[in-house]
């Protein structure tokens, strides 16, 4: 039970990070085991990719206040023990994903952000264009 609670907490933190960055994005792309987020004002997109059993984030670093820093993209390990990271961007403004993590003892936990539960997130930022009247 304790192992399951640890995995649940770990997945909740990962889901919070991904959902927060989805909300900062203008749109998402990718699919399979890759999620790419285009964030206005950033020179590089944010990309989550499953590699072996690790989920990696490549993109602008995050400062101590939780803000994206518009510099060269950096790689950061998000979580180890990932069995699956399934991404669907049929709607680029509302990407969905599921994440399955397993610990060293074989305990597995799956979380999803599918829009039908509290875990979903939508791209909130929209491009503003000026137009004549």
N, C-alpha and C positions, 0 to 999 in steps of 0.2 A: 504494500500500500504506500509506503514512504517513497519507493522508487517511482511509482506512478505519479504521486504528487509532485516530485521533483521534475519529472518530464512535463507534466501539465504546466508547471510554473515556467519552465524553460521555453516551451512552445508558446505560451501566452506572451512572453517578452518578445520573441521573434515575430509573432503575429502583430503585436503592437507596433514594432518598428516598420514592418512591411506596410501595414495599413496606414500608418502616419505618412509614409512616403508616397503611397498611392494618392492620398488626399492632397499632397503638394504638387502632384503631377498634372499635366495637361492631358496626357493620354498614355496608354500602355500599348506595348506590342510584345511579340514573342510567342510563347506557347511551348508545350512539351514540358521541359524542366528549366525554362528560362523566362524571366519576367524583366522587361525593359521599360523604364519609366522616363518620359521626357518631362523635365521640370523647367518651366520658364525661368530665364535668367542664368541658367547653368550651362556652361560650355559642353559638359559631358553628361550623358544620361546616367541614370542609376540602373545597374543591371544585377539581378539576382540569378545565380547559376548553380545548379547542382553538379558537383565534380566528385566522382567516387562516392563517398558517404558524407561529404561536407557541403554545406550551403555557403556560397561566397557572395559578397556584395562588392561590386566595382562601381565607383562613382565618386562624386564630390565628398570630401571628408565632412564629418559632423563636428562642430566646435563644442566647447564645454556647456554652452547654453542651448544645445540641441538644434542649432541652425546649420544649414548647408553652407560650406565655404566654396566659393567659385574658384577653384584651383584645379590643378591636374588631378584626374581621377586616380584613386588608390584602391587596392584590393584589401578586403577585410573579411576574415573568417566570421561567419554569423553563428553557425552551430555545426557540431559533429554528430555522427550517428544517424544521419538522415537516410531513411530507406526510400523515400519518395518525396518529390516536390512536383506536383502536377499543376500546370498553369493553363488557363483558358482565357483568351482575349478576344472572344467572338465580338464582344462589345468593348472597344478600346477605352471607353470612359468608365467601364465597370468590370475590371478584370477579376477573375475568381481563381482561387488556388486551394490546394490541400497540401499539408505537410505531415509526414509520418517520420517520427524519430524513435530510435531504439537505443537503450542503454547497454552497458557491458554485460548485464545480467539477462538480457533478452526481453526486458519489459518494453512494450511498444505503446506509443500514444500518437493519435492522429487528430489534427485540428484542421478546420477548413474555414475559408472565407468565401461563401458562395452567394452572399446577398440575401439569403433567406433566414439568416440568423444574426446575432449581434456581432459576429466576426467580420462581416462584409465591409468593404470600403469602396467609395467611388472617387474618381478624379474630380476634384472640386474646382481647380483652377482652369479658367477658360481664356483663350487668346482674345485679346481686345484689339479690334481693328478699327481704324478711323474711316469713316465713309462720308461722302457728301450727302447733303439733304436734297 
